[in-house]
């Protein structure tokens, strides 16, 4: 029996369908079971099983959370180059070149395949009914952040809103979101901006500009509290919800229900024309402790195939981020998903070709206690909560703390 792990609240019926399809194909030869863990507990659960020698054959590993790299470096994941070389069904070229490069960040070897992926934090959702009522033109792909702010001001002035209403929601909190937000202002959190970063850049002019822009708009009550999300958008407490994921469309759809008409498209351009974004790939890996690695390879192939990627994107709930393949993103099934406007799904299709890359701390110190993410939380959340003004001195202090972490040895 083969065991596969993923996120129980994100990989729901689509993942179960993929396991069923595998079992049907290999009936009498292999049998797989799905053991999902709550998303917030995924890595604690997986790593507890790894330490105890009871982990399944296929585990989950976000690149953005450095787990793909960490598991590869710690010899917890199997390099699959030899399988790829001799397999006639699955080739690395099934995925975009940027994904291929991202998979080879450890010793030039491939330690897993993308089960999902996106250029993240690149979309804007909006309440069409609200804009129509206020006489405000809807966003277009040519919109700029400046135009979004002007529209937000008009929304605010168009009615007497309840206290819990704000024109704009946004993305905040994680390393990925920070990278996406700084890139909107043509900056980077780390240097180099693609691959393993060695130098912190949060005191750069674009980073300071980004932080001040958010601070000023939060202070003006044009932007919501950082905790606002799909739920509040669905309740009509936001007109715009920007810098978000297309994969959240299921959550937005379920939150809004029949309350109002809404849609989404690519996020507005920043001052230099850059939209932001972060190449975010979720992988599945063969665990080094698997007792049947050849069978696990067949399961890995099945879970990252075209059909598997489509099934994940068509789920009724959970994450609708597709498999990171052009034949998935631009498949007829996704383009014609009746739950969403066709223009929105065409924008989702185009996302696969967005140029933004993937960056991470070169020493892999992101999610450990006291590491990069904790420093981000400490400084950036105080900005959003209006507890600290992002002066150059404040951002320099943040940058110095980040650099101390980056200068530590690799894990």
ZADREN-560306 format. One line per field, with one value per residue (C-alpha): residue in three letters; chain; x, y, z. Coordinates in Angstrom, 1 decimal, always signed. Layout:
BEGIN
aa: c(ALA:...)
ch: c(A:...)
x: c(X:...)
y: c(Y:...)
z: c(Z:...)
***
This chain:
BEGIN
aa: c(UNK:UNK:UNK:UNK:UNK:UNK:UNK:UNK:UNK:UNK:UNK:UNK:UNK:UNK:UNK:UNK:UNK:UNK:UNK:UNK:UNK:UNK:UNK:UNK:UNK:UNK:UNK:UNK:UNK:UNK:UNK:UNK:UNK:UNK:UNK:UNK:UNK:UNK:UNK:UNK:UNK:UNK:UNK:UNK:UNK:UNK:UNK:UNK:UNK:UNK:UNK:UNK:UNK:UNK:UNK:UNK:UNK:UNK:UNK:UNK:UNK:UNK:UNK:UNK:UNK:UNK:UNK:UNK:UNK:UNK:UNK:UNK:UNK:UNK:UNK:UNK:UNK:UNK:UNK:UNK:UNK:UNK:UNK:UNK:UNK:UNK:UNK:UNK:UNK:UNK:UNK:UNK:UNK:UNK:UNK:UNK:UNK:UNK:UNK:UNK:UNK:UNK:UNK:UNK:UNK:UNK:UNK:UNK:UNK:UNK:UNK:UNK:UNK:UNK:UNK:UNK:UNK:UNK:UNK:UNK:UNK:UNK:UNK:UNK:UNK:UNK:UNK:UNK:UNK:UNK:UNK:UNK:UNK:UNK:UNK:UNK:UNK:UNK:UNK:UNK:UNK:UNK:UNK:UNK:UNK:UNK:UNK:UNK:UNK:UNK:UNK:UNK:UNK:UNK:UNK:UNK:UNK:UNK:UNK:UNK:UNK:UNK:UNK:UNK:UNK:UNK:UNK:UNK:UNK:UNK:UNK:UNK:UNK:UNK:UNK:UNK:UNK:UNK:UNK:UNK:UNK:UNK:UNK:UNK:UNK:UNK:UNK:UNK:UNK:UNK:UNK:UNK:UNK:UNK:UNK:UNK:UNK:UNK:UNK:UNK:UNK:UNK:UNK:UNK:UNK:UNK:UNK:UNK:UNK:UNK:UNK:UNK:UNK:UNK:UNK:UNK:UNK:UNK:UNK:UNK:UNK:UNK:UNK:UNK:UNK:UNK:UNK:UNK:UNK:UNK:UNK:UNK:UNK:UNK:UNK:UNK:UNK:UNK:UNK:UNK:UNK:UNK:UNK:UNK:UNK:UNK:UNK:UNK:UNK:UNK:UNK:UNK:UNK:UNK:UNK:UNK:UNK:UNK:UNK:UNK:UNK:UNK:UNK:UNK:UNK:UNK:UNK:UNK:UNK:UNK:UNK:UNK:UNK:UNK:UNK:UNK:UNK:UNK:UNK:UNK:UNK:UNK:UNK:UNK:UNK:UNK:UNK:UNK:UNK:UNK:UNK:UNK:UNK:UNK:UNK:UNK:UNK:UNK:UNK:UNK:UNK:UNK:UNK:UNK:UNK:UNK:UNK:UNK:UNK:UNK:UNK:UNK:UNK:UNK:UNK:UNK:UNK:UNK:UNK:UNK:UNK:UNK:UNK:UNK:UNK:UNK:UNK:UNK:UNK:UNK:UNK:UNK:UNK:UNK:UNK:UNK:UNK:UNK:UNK:UNK:UNK:UNK:UNK:UNK:UNK:UNK:UNK:UNK:UNK:UNK:UNK:UNK:UNK:UNK:UNK:UNK:UNK:UNK:UNK:UNK:UNK:UNK:UNK:UNK:UNK:UNK:UNK:UNK:UNK:UNK:UNK:UNK:UNK:UNK:UNK:UNK:UNK:UNK:UNK:UNK:UNK:UNK:UNK:UNK:UNK:UNK:UNK:UNK:UNK:UNK:UNK:UNK:UNK:UNK:UNK:UNK:UNK:UNK:UNK:UNK:UNK:UNK:UNK:UNK:UNK:UNK:UNK:UNK:UNK:UNK:UNK)
ch: c(A:A:A:A:A:A:A:A:A:A:A:A:A:A:A:A:A:A:A:A:A:A:A:A:A:A:A:A:A:A:A:A:A:A:A:A:A:A:A:A:A:A:A:A:A:A:A:A:A:A:A:A:A:A:A:A:A:A:A:A:A:A:A:A:A:A:A:A:A:A:A:A:A:A:A:A:A:A:A:A:A:A:A:A:A:A:A:A:A:A:A:A:A:A:A:A:A:A:A:A:A:A:A:A:A:A:A:A:A:A:A:A:A:A:A:A:A:A:A:A:A:A:A:A:A:A:A:A:A:A:A:A:A:A:A:A:A:A:A:A:A:A:A:A:A:A:A:A:A:A:A:A:A:A:A:A:A:A:A:A:A:A:A:A:A:A:A:A:A:A:A:A:A:A:A:A:A:A:A:A:A:A:A:A:A:A:A:A:A:A:A:A:A:A:A:A:A:A:A:A:A:A:A:A:A:A:A:A:A:A:A:A:A:A:A:A:A:A:A:A:A:A:A:A:A:A:A:A:A:A:A:A:A:A:A:A:A:A:A:A:A:A:A:A:A:A:A:A:A:A:A:A:A:A:A:A:A:A:A:A:A:A:A:A:A:A:A:A:A:A:A:A:A:A:A:A:A:A:A:A:A:A:A:A:A:A:A:A:A:A:A:A:A:A:A:A:A:A:A:A:A:A:A:A:A:A:A:A:A:A:A:A:A:A:A:A:A:A:A:A:A:A:A:A:A:A:A:A:A:A:A:A:A:A:A:A:A:A:A:A:A:A:A:A:A:A:A:A:A:A:A:A:A:A:A:A:A:A:A:A:A:A:A:A:A:A:A:A:A:A:A:A:A:A:A:A:A:A:A:A:A:A:A:A:A:A:A:A:A:A:A:A:A:A:A:A:A:A:A:A:A:A:A:A:A:A:A:A:A:A:A)
x: c(+0.0:+1.3:+0.5:+0.3:+0.2:-1.2:-3.3:-6.8:-8.3:-6.8:-6.5:-10.1:-12.1:-9.8:-6.9:-9.2:-10.2:-6.6:-5.9:-9.0:-7.8:-4.4:-6.0:-8.2:-5.2:-3.1:-5.8:-4.3:-0.8:-0.6:-3.0:-2.7:-4.4:-4.6:-3.7:-4.3:-3.3:-4.8:-2.8:-1.5:-0.2:+1.1:+4.8:+4.6:+2.7:+4.8:+8.1:+6.8:+6.2:+9.5:+11.3:+9.3:+9.9:+6.2:+6.0:+4.1:+5.7:+4.7:+4.9:+4.1:+6.7:+6.2:+9.1:+8.0:+8.2:+11.6:+10.5:+11.3:+14.9:+15.2:+13.9:+16.3:+19.3:+18.5:+18.2:+14.6:+13.5:+14.6:+16.3:+14.2:+16.5:+17.0:+13.3:+12.7:+15.5:+14.0:+10.3:+8.4:+5.2:+6.5:+9.2:+10.4:+9.5:+5.8:+6.4:+7.4:+11.2:+11.0:+9.5:+12.2:+14.9:+13.3:+13.2:+17.0:+18.0:+19.7:+22.8:+21.2:+19.1:+15.3:+13.8:+10.0:+7.4:+4.9:+1.4:+0.2:+1.8:+1.2:+2.7:+1.1:-0.4:-1.2:-5.0:-7.7:-11.2:-14.0:-17.7:-19.3:-22.6:-21.0:-19.0:-22.0:-24.1:-21.4:-20.9:-17.3:-15.6:-14.4:-10.7:-9.0:-5.6:-4.2:-5.1:-2.4:-2.2:-2.9:-6.1:-7.2:-6.6:-8.7:-11.5:-11.2:-11.7:-14.7:-16.2:-15.7:-17.4:-20.3:-22.3:-22.6:-20.8:-20.9:-17.8:-16.6:-16.5:-13.2:-12.8:-9.7:-8.5:-5.0:-2.3:-0.1:+1.9:+4.0:+7.4:+5.7:+3.3:+6.1:+8.1:+5.0:+4.3:+7.8:+8.0:+4.9:+7.3:+10.0:+12.1:+13.2:+13.2:+16.5:+19.4:+19.7:+16.0:+15.7:+17.0:+18.9:+19.1:+22.1:+21.5:+18.4:+16.9:+14.2:+15.9:+15.9:+13.9:+11.2:+10.8:+10.4:+8.0:+5.9:+5.7:+4.7:+2.1:+0.3:+0.7:-0.8:-3.7:-4.5:-4.3:-6.7:-9.1:-9.0:-7.4:-8.9:-7.3:-4.8:-7.0:-9.8:-10.1:-12.5:-15.1:-15.3:-15.3:-18.2:-20.1:-19.8:-17.3:-14.8:-15.1:-11.7:-9.6:-6.2:-2.8:-4.6:-4.5:-6.6:-6.7:-8.9:-11.7:-13.5:-13.3:-14.6:-17.4:-18.5:-18.3:-20.2:-22.8:-25.6:-25.0:-23.6:-21.9:-18.1:-15.1:-11.3:-8.5:-4.8:-3.6:-3.0:+0.5:+2.9:+4.7:+7.1:+4.6:+5.6:+2.6:+4.4:+4.1:+6.1:+6.7:+5.1:+5.4:+4.0:+5.7:+5.2:+8.3:+9.1:+10.2:+13.6:+12.1:+9.6:+10.0:+8.7:+10.2:+9.4:+5.7:+6.0:+7.3:+4.1:+2.0:+4.0:+3.5:-0.2:-0.6:+1.2:-0.3:-2.5:-5.7:-4.6:-3.9:-7.3:-9.1:-7.5:-8.6:-12.2:-12.7:-15.9:-13.8:-10.3:-7.5:-8.3:-4.7:-4.1:-1.2:+1.6:+1.4:+0.2:-2.0:-3.8:-4.0:-5.3:-7.3:-10.9:-12.1:-10.7:-11.4:-15.0:-15.5:-19.1:-18.7:-16.5:-16.5:-14.6:-12.5:-11.4:-10.4:-8.5:-6.6:-5.9:-4.6:-2.3:-0.8:+1.3:+3.4:+4.0:+7.7:+8.2:+10.6:+11.2:+13.4:+14.3:+16.9:+20.0:+20.7:+17.1:+16.3:+12.8:+10.2:+12.4:+11.8:+13.5:+14.2:+13.2:+9.4:+9.5:+11.3:+8.8:+5.9:+7.5:+8.0:+5.5:+2.5:+3.2:+3.1:-0.3:-1.6:-0.5:+1.7:+4.9:+5.5:+7.8:+10.4:+13.8:+15.2:+12.6:+13.1:+16.9:+16.4:+14.3:+16.9:+19.7:+17.8:+17.1:+20.7:+21.9:+19.7:+20.9:+24.6:+24.0:+25.2:+22.8:+20.6)
y: c(+0.0:+3.5:+6.5:+10.1:+13.2:+16.7:+19.4:+18.2:+21.6:+22.5:+19.2:+18.0:+16.0:+16.8:+15.0:+12.1:+11.7:+11.6:+8.8:+6.9:+7.3:+5.9:+2.9:+2.2:+2.3:+0.0:-2.2:-5.5:-4.0:-0.9:+0.7:+4.2:+6.0:+9.7:+10.9:+14.6:+17.0:+20.4:+23.0:+24.7:+21.4:+19.9:+20.2:+19.4:+16.2:+15.2:+15.8:+14.0:+10.9:+11.3:+11.4:+8.3:+6.3:+6.1:+8.7:+7.8:+7.3:+10.7:+13.9:+17.6:+20.3:+24.0:+25.7:+29.0:+27.6:+26.2:+22.6:+21.3:+22.5:+21.5:+17.9:+17.6:+18.8:+16.6:+13.5:+13.1:+13.3:+11.1:+12.7:+11.6:+12.4:+8.7:+8.1:+11.1:+10.0:+6.6:+7.4:+7.7:+9.3:+12.1:+14.6:+17.7:+19.7:+19.1:+22.1:+25.7:+26.4:+28.6:+25.6:+23.3:+25.7:+26.1:+22.3:+22.1:+24.6:+21.9:+20.5:+20.8:+17.7:+17.3:+16.3:+16.4:+17.5:+20.4:+19.3:+22.9:+26.3:+29.9:+33.3:+34.3:+37.6:+38.8:+39.2:+41.8:+40.8:+43.4:+43.7:+44.6:+45.6:+48.0:+49.7:+49.9:+51.5:+54.1:+54.8:+53.7:+52.1:+48.5:+47.7:+46.7:+45.0:+48.4:+49.8:+51.2:+51.3:+55.0:+54.4:+51.8:+54.3:+57.0:+54.4:+53.5:+57.1:+57.4:+54.3:+55.7:+59.0:+57.3:+56.3:+56.4:+53.1:+51.1:+51.3:+47.8:+48.7:+49.6:+50.1:+47.8:+44.5:+43.3:+40.7:+40.8:+38.8:+36.1:+36.2:+35.5:+38.4:+40.8:+39.9:+40.4:+43.8:+45.1:+44.0:+46.1:+49.0:+47.4:+46.3:+43.1:+41.8:+39.9:+40.1:+38.4:+38.6:+35.2:+32.1:+32.0:+35.5:+36.6:+40.3:+42.0:+44.9:+46.1:+49.5:+50.1:+53.0:+50.7:+48.8:+52.0:+53.4:+50.2:+50.3:+54.0:+53.5:+50.8:+52.7:+55.8:+54.0:+52.0:+55.2:+56.9:+54.0:+53.2:+49.9:+47.4:+45.8:+43.1:+40.4:+41.0:+38.3:+36.4:+36.2:+40.0:+40.5:+38.0:+40.0:+43.2:+44.8:+45.4:+46.8:+45.6:+42.7:+43.0:+41.4:+38.0:+34.5:+33.2:+30.0:+31.8:+32.1:+29.1:+30.7:+34.0:+32.2:+30.3:+33.5:+35.7:+33.2:+35.1:+38.3:+40.2:+39.8:+39.8:+38.9:+39.0:+39.9:+40.7:+43.2:+46.8:+47.9:+49.6:+52.9:+51.4:+49.0:+46.0:+44.1:+42.2:+38.4:+35.4:+32.1:+29.8:+26.0:+23.3:+20.0:+16.4:+14.3:+10.6:+10.2:+8.6:+6.1:+4.7:+0.9:+0.8:+3.8:+2.5:+2.3:+5.7:+7.1:+6.0:+7.6:+10.8:+10.9:+10.4:+13.1:+15.7:+14.8:+17.0:+15.3:+15.6:+19.3:+19.9:+18.0:+20.2:+23.4:+22.2:+21.4:+22.9:+24.3:+24.4:+25.7:+25.9:+26.5:+24.3:+22.0:+24.3:+23.2:+25.1:+22.2:+22.5:+26.3:+26.8:+23.6:+23.7:+22.5:+25.5:+28.1:+27.0:+26.5:+27.8:+29.1:+32.0:+34.6:+33.6:+36.7:+35.9:+32.3:+33.7:+35.9:+32.8:+31.0:+33.9:+33.7:+30.7:+33.0:+35.8:+36.5:+36.9:+34.5:+32.6:+33.8:+32.5:+33.0:+31.4:+29.7:+28.4:+30.3:+31.3:+29.6:+28.5:+30.4:+33.8:+33.5:+35.7:+35.2:+36.2:+39.4:+40.2:+39.6:+41.9:+44.8:+44.6:+43.8:+46.9:+48.9:+47.5:+47.9:+51.6:+50.9:+52.0:+54.4:+53.0:+55.7:+55.0:+54.5:+51.9:+50.0:+50.1:+48.6:+45.8:+45.3:+44.9:+42.2:+40.4:+40.6:+39.1:+36.0:+35.8:+35.8:+32.7:+29.3:+27.3:+24.8)
z: c(+0.0:-1.0:+1.2:+0.0:+2.2:+1.3:+2.9:+3.9:+3.8:+0.4:-1.5:-1.1:-3.6:-6.5:-4.8:-3.8:-7.4:-8.4:-5.9:-7.2:-10.8:-9.9:-8.1:-11.1:-13.5:-11.3:-9.9:-8.7:-8.8:-6.6:-4.1:-2.8:+0.1:+0.8:+4.3:+4.5:+7.3:+8.2:+6.3:+9.3:+10.8:+7.6:+8.2:+11.9:+11.2:+8.2:+10.1:+13.2:+10.9:+9.3:+12.6:+13.8:+10.6:+9.7:+6.9:+3.7:+0.3:-1.1:+0.9:+0.2:+0.0:-0.8:-2.5:-1.0:+2.5:+1.7:+2.4:-1.1:-0.6:+3.1:+2.5:-0.5:+1.5:+4.5:+2.2:+3.1:-0.6:-3.5:-6.5:-9.4:-12.4:-13.2:-13.3:-15.5:-17.9:-18.6:-18.4:-21.7:-20.2:-18.0:-19.0:-17.2:-20.2:-19.3:-17.0:-17.9:-18.1:-14.9:-13.0:-14.4:-13.2:-9.8:-9.3:-9.8:-7.1:-4.9:-6.6:-10.0:-9.3:-9.4:-6.0:-6.9:-9.3:-9.2:-8.0:-8.1:-9.0:-9.9:-10.2:-6.9:-5.6:-9.1:-9.2:-8.3:-7.4:-7.5:-6.6:-10.0:-8.5:-6.1:-8.8:-11.1:-8.4:-7.7:-11.4:-11.3:-14.3:-13.8:-13.7:-16.9:-17.4:-18.2:-14.8:-12.5:-8.7:-8.9:-10.8:-8.2:-5.4:-7.3:-7.7:-4.0:-3.1:-5.3:-3.8:-0.3:-1.2:-3.1:+0.0:+3.7:+4.5:+7.8:+9.9:+8.9:+5.2:+3.4:-0.4:-0.7:+0.7:-0.1:+0.6:+3.7:+6.1:+4.4:+2.7:-0.6:-0.2:+0.8:-2.3:-4.4:-2.8:-3.1:-6.8:-7.5:-6.9:-9.0:-6.0:-4.4:-0.8:-1.5:-3.8:-6.1:-6.8:-8.4:-6.6:-3.3:-1.9:+0.1:+0.7:+2.4:+0.4:+2.6:+3.1:-0.6:-2.1:-3.7:-0.4:+1.6:-1.1:-0.9:+2.9:+2.9:+0.2:+2.2:+5.5:+4.0:+2.5:+5.6:+7.6:+5.2:+5.7:+1.9:+2.8:+5.2:+8.3:+7.2:+8.5:+5.9:+3.3:+1.0:+3.8:+4.1:+0.4:+0.1:+2.8:+0.8:+3.1:+0.3:-3.2:-4.4:-3.1:-4.8:-5.0:-4.5:-5.9:-8.7:-6.8:-4.1:-6.6:-5.0:-1.6:-3.0:-4.9:-1.8:+0.4:-2.0:-3.0:-4.7:-2.8:-5.8:-9.1:-9.0:-11.2:-11.2:-13.5:-13.4:-10.7:-11.6:-12.7:-10.3:-11.0:-13.4:-15.1:-13.0:-11.4:-8.7:-8.2:-6.9:-8.7:-6.1:-6.8:-4.5:-5.1:-4.1:-3.4:-3.0:+0.6:+1.0:+3.5:+0.9:+0.7:-2.9:-4.7:-8.2:-7.3:-5.6:-8.8:-10.6:-7.9:-8.1:-11.9:-11.5:-8.8:-11.0:-14.4:-16.6:-15.5:-11.8:-12.2:-13.8:-11.0:-8.4:-10.2:-10.5:-6.8:-5.2:-2.3:-1.0:-3.2:-6.9:-7.9:-10.9:-11.7:-13.0:-16.6:-19.6:-20.7:-17.4:-17.0:-20.6:-20.8:-22.1:-18.7:-16.9:-19.5:-19.6:-15.8:-15.6:-12.1:-13.2:-16.0:-19.1:-19.1:-15.6:-16.5:-19.6:-17.2:-15.1:-18.2:-19.0:-15.5:-16.5:-18.7:-16.1:-15.9:-12.1:-10.5:-7.3:-4.5:-1.0:+1.7:+0.5:+3.8:+3.9:+7.2:+6.5:+8.8:+11.8:+15.1:+14.9:+11.2:+8.2:+8.5:+12.2:+11.4:+8.6:+11.1:+13.7:+11.4:+8.6:+10.8:+13.0:+9.8:+8.7:+12.3:+12.3:+15.3:+13.4:+10.5:+7.8:+7.9:+6.2:+9.7:+10.6:+7.3:+7.8:+11.2:+9.7:+7.0:+9.5:+11.4:+8.2:+7.1:+10.4:+9.7:+6.1:+7.3:+9.4:+8.1:+6.0:+7.8)
***
